[in-house]
Amino acid sequence: MNIESQVTVGLQKVVDARQLAGAATLIWREGEAQIACVGWRDIEANLPIERDTIFRIASMTKPITSVAALMLVDEGRIALADPISRYAPEFSHMRVLRSAEGPLDEAETDPAERAITFEDLLTHRAGLTYADFHLGPIAQAYRDALGGDIDSDVAPDDWIARLAKLPLIGQPGSAMHYGRSTDLLGLLIARIEGAPLGEVLKRRIFDPLGMKDTSFLVPQEKRDRRAAAHGFDEEGRLIKRLTWGGVVAAERPVVAERPDDMAYESGGAGLWSTIDDYLKFARLFVGDGEVDGVRLLRPETLARMVTNQLTDSQRANSGYLGRKPFAGGRGFGLGVSVVLATDKTDIMGRGGVGSVSWPGAFGGWWQADPNDGSVLIFLAHNMIDLAQMAKGIGFGVWAAIETFQSLACADG
């Protein structure tokens, strides 16, 4: 049985168990792609996952935005050590909470000891966070100020100003706090370039690499190829949903496509893409910053991007939702995680030392391994919220990803 058949059989078991609507997978080695597509892009309409199915890739957007920022570094437009206040004076006088779960009163904060830099944003050491990672007042303050995690009605400049008024949850550079750093980075790129982030990414990355199906807004003529949002009801039954995140439709209806006139674009989680498009991007990491003669990053810049930037203490203590993904054999570079010591049990990836990867909250995951020049991609739409996760609902996607990883890595 060839690898495509093995992956298909393995993933079909998860789909048949109604733990996942469907998935598209890709294994790329030595210039050849092996594809397996299983299940449904729309279970109600009985439409299957296909090779060109378009998925919202959530946090798999972050490495793309990070590459765009590093292209500006290569051009001398910005430096990693530059304070972001040079381009966003709103961040000139930041305050820091003494306790991440404590009150937001100024009396319970301290002045930031130094300015936030672009390197802080790229390594998530700026002191920014996500609302869902906290139970204290900072959580509701983020929601009230910034709108949705992916699609927000707050205009870009207003979003930047509102974020700057909120206290940081840690001193800049002191610890990794996964969160809104890449969203801010994307909006700063747009401000520096004088154009919306989507236009910047299209001009700098998507068009040069031939990523024809990657964008923040899926054109009308392609919307029949989108994977619908699927998740689970309170009894754990697989259903089609109307939400792209942890907010249920009854609280705030969210359609499957952002409004055409929405100005905000999430550089941290907003892109749609396909397995073939994302392959073109991921090959940068096995090609020293170049794909098919198109160079986006200098080799030395790519090398720095995939080198761990966290201290041992930061690796041991950084995490979210009770997870500490960097406490073992994994570090974090400039926008991507990186393997420091191979761990075959690491759900983040099973590549050799130097492999890079990052997941997406809707069930996406990718890995590029320079040791054998391979790229692995898994895309799905698996919507669950934190309350469901606490009940053990919705983890079938991780079983599917682990199955895919095990078969793909064994094949290599």
C-alpha positions, 0 to 999 in steps of 0.5 A, spaced: 500 500 500 503 506 497 503 512 502 497 516 499 493 510 500 495 509 508 494 516 509 487 515 506 485 509 510 488 512 517 484 518 516 478 515 514 477 511 520 477 518 524 472 521 519 468 515 519 468 515 527 465 522 526 470 526 529 472 530 523 469 532 517 475 531 513 482 533 511 487 535 505 494 532 506 500 533 502 507 530 503 512 533 498 519 530 497 524 530 492 520 535 487 514 530 488 507 531 492 503 525 494 496 527 496 490 524 500 484 528 501 478 524 505 471 526 508 467 532 506 468 540 505 461 540 507 457 535 510 450 538 509 451 539 502 455 532 501 461 536 498 468 532 498 474 535 500 478 535 494 485 537 492 483 545 491 479 545 497 480 552 500 481 552 508 481 558 513 488 556 515 488 560 522 495 561 525 498 558 519 498 565 517 503 567 522 509 565 518 507 568 512 506 575 515 513 574 519 516 572 512 513 579 510 516 583 516 523 579 514 523 582 507 523 589 510 529 587 514 533 585 508 531 591 504 533 595 510 526 598 511 526 596 518 531 593 523 529 587 528 532 592 534 527 598 532 522 600 537 515 599 534 514 606 536 518 609 531 512 607 526 506 606 531 507 612 536 501 609 540 506 604 543 511 610 546 509 609 553 506 602 555 504 600 562 505 592 564 501 588 569 504 586 575 499 580 575 496 577 568 490 576 572 490 582 576 486 589 576 487 593 570 488 600 574 494 604 573 496 603 580 497 595 579 501 596 573 509 598 572 512 602 566 515 598 561 522 597 562 524 598 555 520 599 548 517 593 544 521 592 538 520 588 532 524 582 534 519 582 540 513 581 536 516 576 531 518 572 538 511 573 541 515 577 547 512 583 546 507 582 552 501 581 548 496 576 549 490 573 547 483 574 551 481 567 551 488 565 555 486 569 561 480 569 566 482 576 569 480 583 567 485 583 561 481 578 557 474 582 557 478 588 555 481 585 549 475 583 547 472 590 548 477 593 545 479 589 539 473 585 536 473 578 533 480 574 534 480 574 526 475 578 523 474 585 527 470 591 525 475 595 528 479 599 523 486 598 523 489 604 526 483 604 531 485 597 532 493 599 533 491 605 538 486 601 542 491 595 543 496 600 545 492 603 551 491 596 554 497 594 559 502 589 557 502 582 561 509 582 561 515 586 560 518 587 553 523 581 552 522 578 558 517 572 556 514 568 550 506 570 551 503 567 544 498 572 542 496 578 538 503 580 536 503 578 529 496 581 528 500 588 530 506 586 526 501 585 520 498 592 521 505 595 522 507 592 515 501 595 512 502 602 515 510 602 513 508 600 506 502 604 505 497 599 503 493 594 506 496 587 508 493 583 503 495 587 498 502 587 501 502 580 501 500 579 494 505 583 491 511 580 495 509 573 496 503 570 493 504 573 486 511 571 486 510 564 488 504 563 484 500 562 490 493 564 486 488 561 492 491 565 498 488 571 500 484 574 506 478 574 502 475 569 498 473 571 491 466 570 489 467 565 484 472 561 488 467 560 494 464 553 492 471 550 493 471 553 501 471 548 506 465 549 511 466 550 518 465 544 522 465 543 529 461 539 535 454 540 539 454 540 546 453 532 546 460 531 541 456 530 535 459 533 529 455 538 525 456 544 521 457 551 524 456 558 523 462 560 527 470 561 526 472 561 533 470 560 540 464 564 540 458 560 538 453 563 533 448 564 538 452 570 541 455 573 535 453 570 528 459 569 524 458 567 516 463 563 513 466 569 509 469 576 512 465 582 509 467 585 503 468 592 506 472 590 512 478 593 513 482 589 518 486 584 516 489 579 521 496 577 520 496 572 525 490 568 523 486 571 517 488 567 511 485 562 506 489 557 502 490 550 499 495 545 500 498 546 494 499 554 495 502 553 502 507 548 499 509 553 495 510 558 501 513 552 506 518 550 500 522 557 502 524 553 509 528 547 505 530 552 499 534 557 503 529 562 502 528 561 495 523 557 491 524 555 483 528 561 482 524 566 486 528 569 492 524 572 498 529 572 503 537 572 504 539 565 506 542 568 512 535 571 514 532 565 513 537 562 517 536 567 523 528 566 522 529 558 523 534 559 529 531 558 536 531 565 539 528 563 546 532 563 552 532 556 556 528 559 562 523 562 557 522 555 553 521 552 560 516 557 562 512 559 556 506 556 554 498 557 554 492 554 556 496 549 561 501 547 555 508 548 555 510 546 547 517 549 548 519 546 555 522 540 551 526 539 545 523 545 541 524 552 541 521 558 537 525 562 532 522 569 528 515 566 527 516 559 527 517 553 532 524 549 531 526 542 533 532 542 537 532 535 539 528 530 535 522 527 539 517 522 536 511 524 541 511 531 539 505 533 536 508 540 533 512 535 529 516 529 528 522 532 523 529 532 525 533 537 528 532 544 525 525 542 522 520 548 523 512 548 523 506 551 526 499 549 527 492 553 526 487 553 531 482 550 526 486 543 525 491 545 520 499 544 521 505 544 517 512 542 517 518 543 513 524 539 514 531 541 511 534 534 513 531 531 507 528 537 504 521 534 505 514 538 507 508 536 510 501 539 510 495 538 513 489 542 513 482 541 516 476 545 519 475 543 526 471 548 530 471 547 537 471 552 543 475 552 550 469 549 554 468 543 549 476 542 549 475 542 557 470 536 556 474 532 551 470 534 545 473 535 538 480 532 539 479 527 533 483 532 529 489 531 533 489 524 532 488 525 525 494 529 525 498 524 529 496 519 524 498 523 518 505 525 521 507 517 523 505 515 516 509 521 513 515 520 517 515 513 517 515 513 509 521 518 509 
